[in-house]
């Protein structure tokens, strides 16, 4: 699932982001209203290298900074073998831990000495990389990125260090109620689908991962046919075209990928309990959502913002925190990945208040279905979402990430030109219709960690799934 954001600003920016920048599925846009201005929100150019590698570029020479964000499609943790859970994560941890003739210390020193930021990460669907450099160090930065992708060393010391760090993270997380709830929610939601696996690995699987596994992952997944690139900053299209070949042309031209089936949320309408002696219960609820190419998706955006995504001012926060003091924070979220989508609600509350909190959540959802939102609520939500859009483009790294997201979701280059009009076009009737269509308050999968009072639950096993 996508990360769940709890502040109003973060959520508004998330709503304004192409879904794959949130680890979600590629989509075609709904019919687009005409842009209100002839000046594009982002002046994106398509750049093609002499070797045929393509990137989208936002050229900006105001600062001496260049940012590249790129991904390898279908190279995420969902393709990890079941006995090698965490493999994609381990690859992302070790790609910058030495390459070519530079061991880990020398490679990291070269990055630090030249103020170069290089990082990799793996979500369930893709492996993602990010490079940020000053213009004067661009040649060094591109050389180091090329080495990391084509000649990673995977020295045993680095593998052992990253393995130990990941195992330590798991052992520490095993005592955290929120993490426990998320593990069970994932397992119950997706069953035998790879999305149920632990993207961070298990203690056993991480122990089993070898250098050959890491090298095999790179050979089998980092290919040009899976590559998408977003670039921004102080670089011309002509220079970027040469850089693309310099950095990426040595990668294999193609690689095959494991086909995954679509899945949905299972165990709907069931409430499960992991008994834990803590003063507050952690509650996580989930149900199927909407595909982002669905014509109702923008109405769902605005509906979710009003219901629970906006933090203070949202209906859930107002009713459950502000009026009754039952929780410090409550959120709702819509998420989308390549092979599933969903709607979720999460909060913590004192054990004695769990039944009341669950009742109020269902009540607020039903109100959204039974009555149109007010004109003031609608206008404030639309104004905030649209007004916050530029704030998510405050750095070269953020811009290149957004540009990559457009490609991952198969949006057109002018997506952001039309985004405000799509949000403004949502009506109160649209929100009520999508609430009735989407939300099923009595059929959500609910996982509780704690000692809730007055709630009928089914017990969960004491052993966490896909952990040890």
Beta strands, then each sheet from edge to edge (+ up, - down):
strand 1: 44-48
strand 2: 54-59
strand 3: 65-72
strand 4: 117-122
strand 5: 127-134
strand 6: 227-233
strand 7: 271-275
strand 8: 280-288
strand 9: 330-337
strand 10: 340-350
strand 11: 445-450
strand 12: 458-459
sheet 1: 1+ 2- 6- 3+ 5- 4+
sheet 2: 9+ 10- 8+ 11- 7- 12-
end
